[in-house]
Amino acid sequence: MLSVLIAAALCPVAQADSVMTITLDEAMQIALSENPSVKVADKEIEVKKYAKKGSYAALFPDVNASGSFNRTLKKQVMTMDMGGQSISIEVGRWNTVNGGITASMPLVNAQLWKSLKISGEDVELAVEKARSSRLEMVNQVKQAWYGVLLAKEADKVYRSVYDNAVQNCELTEKKYNASRASELDLTRAKTSVANAVPGMYQAENAVYLALWQLKAVMGIDLDAAIDVADSLNAYSGELGAGLLPDSEDLSGNSALRQLEMQAAQLANSIKAQKYANLPSLALAASYTVNAMENELNFSQYDWFPYSYVALSLNIPIFAGGKRHSAVRQAKLQAEELDIQRENTERQLRIAIRQSLSTMETAAKSYTSALEALESAEKAYDIASKSYEVGRSTLTDLNDAQLALTQARLSASQAIYNFVVAKAGLESTIGTDYIAETR
């Protein structure tokens, strides 16, 4: 099902005659597979995994083969005194051939072993960064989704305003033709219709812009023909469901997790710098053959082998304070990270309180908006019927229409504020989105 949705979303030409209606879950699944930031984060994990494999390769023997051929252009001359005479002798032959294999591997190297652990932590950090990208992407998709729903609710409201203005204008024109309304009333009614048109067009354009934003964060073609299978009122029940039970828990926050991982890396880095003062032991072996001849007939060469096995012990004694400075540098970085983590946690606490406060305010505003909406609908019905029978003026009807419009928009805005703040809160506390297989 997901592959079909992605194919339809990425091929707008094939869907030119029909609109693909998707749910929020389907939008999430498409974004998880198509969003550029998520793809980059996944690639970074692969990069770190290969880097980790490269680090572990240092534990295995490093084997190299080499070969060389030298053609002497001018032989060296050795001069000796023999019997009171100086004798010069050319040394060597015209052709020298060497070939061999060398191998080496560490046996004891504490600094290397600690660096391997740091490489493993690099992979874990990359995985957490990918998780952070997914959390951010989920938050962006949700906010874009709710933005579409709000724009569509506003579009409904302004279309309703336009339809009511047209209906009232037609009624006023009938009353004017029957000499029951003045020309001023008719002019006002026509003006109300004209004033309703720009709002309707702006609301319609807002829907297009919101859909483009949604498609952008999903990572699909902006010309893809999609629509949302949802309404803002469907989320009104969440306003009375209470706040999230774990809203103060920051254990899942990705930023803090990354800082904790970086702190662990720095701790291991400090140990690795200290381990640089410890002796290291390595094993080396070599096998080479060489030949020196004047002719190029390799099959007739006399080859002389040479081989050895060696243990090398390296004991650090003095490096001009380089290792000590590296340890101090790593410790200072750890102290900086502690300060950064404390400040980050403080900012996150503020963000949580802001989200909770916005959610609480939105819930109260929605309750008030519902009461206002009920009163505004009743007032508009009364004003409409009263105007129809001539007991109220067009001004009264327009005032009732304005109050009804504001009440509808306020109710929708309250729901939108709540769900957007909730999405931000979920992103802050690190609530993971698990895509269901459909």
Protein Blocks (a to p, Z undefined) as FASTA:
>chain_A
ZZmmmmmmmmmmlmmmpccdddfklmmmmmmmmmmklmmmmmmmmmmmmmmmmmmmmmpc
cddddddddddfbdcdddddeehiacdddedjfbdcdddddddddfbdfklmmmmmmmmm
mmmmmmmmmmmmmmmmmmmmmmmmmmmmmmmmmmmmmmmmmmmmmmmmmmmmmmmmnopa
cfklmmmmmmmmmmmmmmmmmmmmmmmmmmmmmmmmnopafkbccdddddfklmmmmmmn
opafklmbcklpmklmmmmmmmmmmmmmmmmmmmmmpccdddddddddddddfbfcfklp
ccdddddddddddddfbeghmmmmmmmmmmmmmmmmmmmmmmmmmmmmmmmmmmmmmmmm
mmmmmmmmmmmmmmmmmmmmmmmmmmmnopacfklmmmmmmmmmmmmmmmmmmmmmmmmm
mmmmmmmnopacddddZZ
